[in-house]
Amino acid sequence: MSFAAPTRRAFLQGGAATVGATGLFSTTALAGLDPNSFGEGRIFHATHFGPFEAVVRDGKLVNISAVHNLDAQPTEMLMYGVKDRTYDKSRIDYPMVRKSYLENWETGDIKPELRGKEPYVRVDWDTAFSLTAKALLDTATEHGNEAIFSSSYGGWANAGNFRPNVMQGRLLNLIGGCTNTQGDWSAGASQICLPRVIGDMEVYSAQTAWEVIRDNTEVFVLVGCDPIKNNRIEYTVADHQMSGPWEEIRDNGVRFISINPQRTPSDEYLGAEWIDIVPNTDVALFSAMAYHVLEKGLEDRAYLDRYTVGADRWIAYIRGETDDTPKTPEWAAAITGIDAGKIRELAELLATSRTEIAGAWSLQRAQHGEMTHWAIVNFSALTGQIGKPGGGVGFSWHYGGGGMPQSGKSTPTGLSQGRNWVSGICPASRITEMLENPGAEFIYNGMTGTYPDVKMIFNAGNNFMSHQQDTNRLIRALEKVDTIVSVDVWWTAATRWADIVLPACSTLERDDISVGGTYSNDKIYAMKQVIEPVGESMSDYHIFEGLADKLGIWPQFTDSYELMDHIEAAYGRTSASEHTPFEEFWEKGYAFQEVPEEARSWVRHGDFYTDPEANPLHTASGKIEMFCEEIAGFDIDDCPGMPVWMEKHEYLGNAEPDQVHVVSPHPWYRLHSQMDQSETLRDLYKIQGREPVRINRSDAESRGIADGDLVELYNDRGTIIVGAILSDDIRPGVVSVYEGGWPSLDSKGRCNSGLVNFLTSTQRASGLSQATSANTVICRMRKCEDPEGPNMAYEKPEIIENMELAEIDQDKLDLDRVYDITDALLADLTPGEQIFYERCTVCHGPREVGHFTMNQWKGITPSMFPRAGLDENEATLVMEFLMENASDSPAK
């Protein structure tokens, strides 16, 4: 067996051509800012963590140089982490196959119970492609394409357009598709609920322009919201434009209030008053504030009459007329831990001031998660705030530069994924349930689905093993799967439980294109190749091109173009291309997209408030649905038709005296699990090599725990070892562990690294969304007296380098089966259908048209169409297609 790179005709030609194209544009003009700097070897690139110039010497990345006119506040993740992880020992250098799988692929005795335990064998690319192609065709022909499951949702792997999940989707859809995840972990509950309540997903929507907030808002309420921390990263390229505006808003006299179990960096920066609350009880708080507003006659009846429906039914609940329990401040005080007098004071302040309420996504990552954002909407509507300048609600202030004025311009669109011929789905947080219960029915978004009998998991650029809840249970469930393929740059958790591991190169090792500002969309960025691929790694595009070539569908995958051709075409679909030629853009590294002046006075829901008849919301009534007949009609026991307080299956309200509630916020020095392999960053915050846990000082001292001690957090789902940070800025009875750590199991089965999802529950948010409830979790805590050695999460697994194996007999692969599959897929697409699958992408949105209702699509398309660059005729064709195929379409 050789260890050479694959040499198939078009595949090798594609790789060579791309490298050559990169060499044409290897420097940028920015080096000239320092007249004494050595300009050669400085190459522009962009990541989730910001744009930068890479400093390269003798083909090696030696430093990161910030570009301050593009990113005024570069983070440590950019300045240290990018370089660290590029050459980290956790890199996957070569294609790998798990030993038992490689030895027994013909007999099928692959010993899935040894995943995560036995060594990997280094193989050549052709062997890896051959085994992957065979597994795909075996699964599709023997069990149907629905038995292939893609865990590659969301596209967070990198900031580029040619992301691994898109490349994977394009390949799999060419052979009939697969079962996809639906929804996401970030905001899975609200993205399903809020379109029915207020006509928009909200959680992924632009916020009122920050100048409007600065000049009009009197009180800004942060509910679990931490914009200073979470805006450090973005789905696209972070440029931290909101850093200065937050300071201006604060210094202009806006009063900040933070409702949170722990004090946050935003609280410190903005001078917020901290009101600590029992986790998962926000619905009780907002219900009690509504009660007091009604008692004092501070509600806006005229607003309710004109802009809402269902107010009277919700008000009847608030007053206790439907359940004999008035939602008084005293009632809420017993649930939330907030003094009743403080609840009254807060209610009057918010009702009598121009108030903006910012709810974090974390609020709805809980049991009954749909209720929390909905309760905030209802309270804001009760006080007549939504749509007024400086008032209302916003559920994305903490993310993507929320508050920056929007350019409204077209952004790069890469290769389409095409049509997925499998209509079945698995809600994103239900992977374990799917694997355990093939054939079982589930309800999602008001529709009934059936879990497939999954035989193969394909995971590209997604660390689902780190973010799926109850990790031990997932590991057991994976044993029923025949083949797991993972495409990744590093030995993440998702690769350590895989059978076939395909090494992708980092974005620094290939070309791509992206956009700056998730909401502003005011810059287009070149992601230029900085160095040659490490080891035998390849770009995601070239990995899936290689698989397409092995399967005999190379022309369909590539459209017979090279990667750089696709990048240039993607740029051509941006508004920047209208004034800046591609060659100029690529040489410089970026191009600006002008933000119109009127965007600086834009108010979320402002048009609706100004003229609700002319600008109705995309709800069934066209108004804010304080009680929603549609949701009530689903008759789901854990998601009624209005926001009501429901006790959680586990929280401090029913916990035993020695139990604590675990919250798991987004990290400061990571993007979920990304950057955990950076040794420089770990040295800034890890404790004895483990994830830190923030503990109230009194809770720690009562258990004999001191600062810097190792601590065990444990429940019946698992145990993690973490390092103690004692603090007075977290509520007693609550501990905080960042999500996204890399796992490492010790001999006792404890996570010696501190991955919080060994503790979290697979309890659904509700039957409406099937979303995660990761922030609804109770555990016990004790000082760790018997830690085992160092944390091994960042070490490579055992690898066998020189195992002698016979060459694979290509006839045994039976790859010609692909033509039987592709011939059966031929169908005529309508013009609107073709445009949708080629041009329209929605971050975290549905891939299958029938998964959303007509009104939900109407709420999504106003932001989707401009990003896709559709003209009026194209938009009309796509809308016709969506309306004819939505879940509630009369045409179906």
C-alpha positions, -999 to +999 in steps of 0.1 A: +000+000+000+014+033-010+010+066+008+009+089-022-018+114-029-045+102-053-035+105-089-068+103-107-071+124-138-094+153-131-089+152-094-052+158-095-056+184-122-081+203-100-058+204-070-028+215-090-047+242-108-060+257-076-025+259-061-013+276-092-041+302-091-032+310-055+003+319-065-009+347-087-021+368-058+001+360-029+006+394-013-016+423-002-012+460-002-017+463+035+019+454+043+027+489+029+011+505+060+045+500+077+071+515+053+098+495+069+080+461+068+090+433+045+060+431+022+067+397+007+051+368+025+022+386+039-011+371+027-046+382+035-070+357+050-102+358+071-118+335+097-146+334+122-122+352+145-115+381+122-096+392+091-058+393+092-025+392+073-006+360+077+031+364+079+048+336+061+085+327+061+100+298+041+065+284+035+056+284+072+031+306+091+051+325+116+027+352+128-007+368+126-009+405+118-041+422+126-057+446+101-070+473+123-090+492+097-111+461+093-110+448+129-103+473+156-104+448+185-088+415+174-092+388+200-067+363+214-084+336+193-072+354+162-038+365+174-027+333+191-052+306+184-051+306+146-014+300+145-015+275+174-041+252+159-025+253+124+004+233+136-010+216+167-003+180+174-040+173+171-039+178+133-050+148+112-021+144+088-032+114+067-063+094+059-071+070+087-093+039+091-102+022+124-083-010+127-112-035+129-131-017+102-101-018+078-094-055+085-130-067+082-147-044+057-155-073+034-170-096+061-188-068+080-174-078+114-163-042+120-166-043+159-184-010+164-181-014+202-144-007+198-149+029+185-131+053+206-109+026+220-088+009+193-060+023+171-063+038+136-044+027+106-028+051+082-040+045+046-037+062+013-064+084-001-075+059-027-082+033+000-101+059+021-121+070-009-128+034-019-141+023+015-162+055+018-177+051-016-186+015-010-202+023+023-224+050+007-235+027-021-240-003+002-262+018+025-282+034-003-289+002-023-295-021+006-313+002+031-323+033+011-308+068+012-327+076+043-303+052+061-275+077+054-275+103+081-257+137+078-248+152+112-231+181+093-256+208+100-250+246+103-217+252+085-198+265+115-167+246+105-152+277+089-162+311+076-159+302+039-186+296+013-171+262+003-177+248+038-176+210+044-213+206+050-221+223+017-196+201-002-210+170+015-245+179+008-237+185-029-221+151-032-247+131-013-276+148-031-261+137-064-266+101-054-301+105-039-295+125-007-296+115+030-315+121+062-305+156+074-306+172+108-332+199+111-331+230+132-300+235+154-286+237+189-282+274+190-319+285+188-339+254+179-369+262+200-375+299+191-368+294+154-399+272+153-421+291+178-414+328+171-424+329+134-459+320+146-458+345+173-442+376+157-437+365+121-400+360+120-374+336+135-360+367+153-330+347+167-312+351+134-325+385+124-309+420+124-315+443+153-326+479+155-297+501+143-275+510+172-278+548+167-315+545+173-309+527+205-283+553+216-307+582+209-340+567+221-336+539+245-339+547+282-336+511+297-319+482+280-325+448+296-301+420+290-319+387+298-291+361+298-275+382+271-238+388+269-229+407+237-194+417+248-184+381+250-204+364+223-198+390+196-161+380+197-170+354+170-194+352+141-208+327+117-191+346+089-160+369+095-161+387+128-149+424+127-162+435+161-179+467+147-203+469+177-175+473+203-175+511+199-212+515+196-219+497+229-197+522+246-215+551+230-249+537+240-237+533+276-221+567+277-252+584+263-271+575+295-289+543+286-295+523+318-286+486+316-302+459+337-290+423+335-312+394+345-289+364+348-277+337+373-242+351+369-226+384+363-211+387+328-184+407+310-212+427+294-225+436+328-191+450+338-185+468+306-220+484+304-223+491+341-254+470+343-274+464+374-273+426+380-304+408+391-296+372+398-323+347+390-329+310+394-321+294+360-350+285+338-375+307+356-377+338+334-413+330+323-424+333+359-406+367+362-421+382+331-455+368+340-453+385+375-441+418+360-471+416+336-494+410+366-480+441+383-483+462+351-520+452+349-526+459+386-512+494+382-530+501+349-497+506+330-506+484+301-511+500+266-547+490+257-547+509+224-515+491+214-529+457+223-561+463+203-543+474+172-512+453+171-520+420+189-544+391+190-550+368+220-541+394+246-572+388+267-566+350+270-531+355+281-541+383+306-567+359+320-539+334+327-517+362+342-546+372+366-552+336+376-586+334+361-578+301+342-559+282+369-568+300+402-532+311+405-526+348+401-491+354+388-483+379+415-448+391+424-449+370+456-458+339+435-428+346+412-405+354+441-408+319+454-399+305+419-373+330+407-355+339+439-360+376+431-376+397+459-413+406+452-406+443+458-378+442+432-401+425+407-426+454+412-399+480+409-386+464+377-421+461+361-429+498+367-395+509+353-398+489+321-434+499+316-428+536+320-395+538+301-386+533+264-373+498+269-354+474+247-353+438+259-325+416+246-331+379+252-302+355+247-305+322+228-295+304+260-329+311+275-347+288+251-321+260+254-342+247+282-372+226+288-402+245+276-377+268+259-404+282+235-421+299+265-393+322+275-388+344+244-426+343+239-431+357+274-407+385+267-426+393+235-459+394+254-446+416+281-431+441+256-464+441+237-484+446+269-464+478+275-467+490+239-430+488+230-425+466+199-418+486+168-411+520+185-377+536+181-355+524+209-381+499+223-392+464+218-375+431+217-344+417+201-330+381+203-297+385+185-280+415+202-254+391+214-244+377+180-231+387+146-227+424+152-264+427+161-272+465+160-249+473+130-267+490+101-274+466+073-260+471+038-288+450+023-264+439-004-258+405-020-232+383-005-212+354-021-231+323-029-211+292-037-220+258-051-255+247-045-263+215-026-290+206-051-321+187-042-321+162-014-344+134-025-349+122+011-376+142+028-372+127+062-353+146+090-339+142+124-343+172+147-308+183+156-308+174+192-326+141+187-297+121+172-295+096+201-333+091+201-332+085+163-305+059+167-322+041+196-357+042+181-358+035+143-393+037+130-407+057+159-428+087+152-420+122+164-437+156+161-416+185+148-430+219+138-465+206+139-457+177+115-453+140+122-420+124+112-405+089+115-370+082+126-350+063+099-330+032+106-296+047+102-268+025+090-242+052+081-233+086+096-214+111+074-200+140+095-181+168+077-168+197+097-191+192+127-182+181+161-215+166+170-199+144+197-191+175+217-225+193+214-250+164+215-264+160+250-258+129+273-227+119+255-224+085+272-258+076+259-248+087+224-217+066+225-238+035+233-263+044+206-236+047+179-228+009+182-258+001+160-243+021+131-223+002+104-201+031+092-192+065+105-172+088+083-157+120+096-141+148+076-121+172+099-089+191+103-082+180+139-088+149+160-120+162+175-144+140+194-164+134+162-133+119+146-123+097+176-155+077+173-154+074+135-144+044+113-130+064+083-113+097+089-106+120+060-081+148+068-092+182+056-068+211+055-075+243+074-088+273+055-052+288+056-042+259+033-067+266+005-087+294-011-122+305-003-144+336+000-166+351+028-185+381+040-179+405+070-206+412+094-234+386+098-260+414+096-241+444+082-228+424+052-207+454+044-174+437+034-165+408+011-134+390+022-109+369+002-097+338+022-064+333+003-043+302+007-015+310+031+006+278+033+006+244+016-016+217+032-002+201+063+006+164+057-017+148+031-047+169+041-069+184+013-095+211+011-131+200+017-139+208-019-111+185-031-120+157-007-156+156-020-143+161-056-121+130-050-151+110-037-172+122-067-144+110-090-143+076-073-181+074-077-179+084-114-199+117-110-170+142-111-185+163-139-218+167-120-200+177-088-176+202-103-196+214-132-162+208-149-148+239-133-119+244-109-123+257-073-110+292-082-135+294-110-163+288-084-148+314-061-147+340-088-183+332-097-193+335-061-178+370-060-196+379-092-229+374-074-220+400-048-229+437-050-192+445-045-185+430-080-205+459-095-177+484-086-146+463-078-133+437-103-125+403-090-087+407-097-086+439-077-106+424-048-085+393-047-052+412-047-063+435-019-082+409+001-114+427+006-141+449-010-166+472+008-203+472+003-219+505+010-245+508+038-273+532+029-279+561+052-315+551+059-302+518+074-289+539+104-324+548+114-339+513+109-362+500+137-370+463+141-407+459+134-408+497+128-428+494+095-454+472+113-458+497+140-461+526+116-487+509+095-498+474+105-524+472+078-499+479+050-471+459+067-486+429+085-464+404+103-460+370+088-483+354+114-517+339+108-534+371+120-508+395+107-504+407+143-484+397+174-500+365+186-500+367+224-521+336+222-515+315+191-544+294+179-521+274+156-498+263+183-527+256+206-543+235+179-514+212+179-525+201+214-489+195+226-488+190+263-455+207+269-461+237+245-495+254+250-508+283+229-494+310+251-464+315+274-471+299+307-449+289+336-443+251+337-421+234+362-390+218+348-382+181+352-350+191+370-341+225+383-334+242+417-371+243+424-372+205+428-336+198+435-323+180+466-303+202+490-269+191+478-276+195+441-266+224+419-279+237+386-254+237+357-255+264+331-232+261+301-226+294+283-205+300+252-168+302+260-147+334+260-117+319+242-134+294+219-161+291+192-179+262+207-152+235+205-130+254+180-097+266+195-098+242+224-066+227+209-047+260+212-022+255+239-016+293+243-053+299+248-056+270+272-029+284+294-050+316+298-080+298+314-077+261+320-071+248+355-048+219+358-055+213+321-093+211+327-123+232+318-130+258+346-162+258+366-174+290+382-188+283+417-204+305+443-179+309+471-202+297+498-211+266+478-174+258+473-164+264+509-192+242+523-177+213+502-141+220+511-133+233+476-107+260+471-097+281+441-078+259+416-089+226+430-102+199+407-139+192+411-162+164+401-196+173+388-217+142+385-252+128+380-267+096+367-257+105+332-220+110+337-191+127+356-168+154+345-136+167+361-132+205+361-111+232+378-127+255+405-130+292+401-146+307+432-167+338+427-193+360+444-207+369+410-227+337+405-259+327+423-256+302+451-267+268+439-256+275+403-223+264+386-212+275+352-191+254+328-184+265+292-198+243+265-176+229+238-147+212+256-129+183+240-136+150+258-112+125+273-124+095+293-103+082+322-104+046+335-135+053+356-154+067+327-152+103+339-145+130+313-111+141+325-113+172+303-146+187+315-171+183+286-203+194+301-225+173+278-216+142+298-240+158+324-267+173+302-300+156+294-317+146+261-350+160+275-367+178+246-375+215+249-411+206+237-430+185+212-432+216+190-395+221+183-378+189+197-349+213+206-322+209+231-327+215+268-290+217+277-294+244+303-319+223+322-296+201+342-289+193+379-259+176+393-239+171+425-205+185+432-175+173+452-137+179+454-119+154+431-096+133+453-083+109+426-077+126+393-059+104+367-028+118+350-030+148+326-059+156+303-053+136+271-080+153+249-055+170+227-032+140+220-036+119+188-052+085+192-029+055+188-020+052+151-005+023+132+018+037+105+031+007+086+004-019+086+007-041+055-026-047+037-035-060+003-046-035-023-084-032-025-100-052-054-120-024-071-144-050-085-155-058-050-166-022-045-192-025-072-192+013-078-212+011-110-243+008-088-242+046-086-256+048-122-287+029-112-292+055-085-286+086-105-307+074-135-336+071-111-332+107-098-338+124-132-367+147-129-378+180-144-373+210-120-395+241-122-376+274-127-384+284-091-373+251-077-340+253-097-333+288-084-341+279-048-317+249-048-290+267-066-291+302-050-310+303-018-293+295+015-306+302+050-282+299+080-296+272+102-328+271+081-346+242+064-332+224+034-365+208+026-392+232+015-420+212+031-405+216+066-418+252+070-453+267+066-462+294+040-461+321+067-428+309+080-413+311+045-427+346+042-409+355+073-376+341+061-375+352+025-371+390+031-336+384+044-329+353+022-336+369-012-313+398-009-284+376+003-290+353-026-290+383-050-324+374-066-340+400-089-377+406-088-386+379-113-364+353-097-378+361-063-413+357-076-405+323-091-389+311-059-418+323-038-443+305-061-423+273-056-422+278-018-459+285-015-468+255-036-447+232-015-448+245+020-461+222+047-496+238+048-499+246+011-534+241-004-516+228-035-502+198-017 
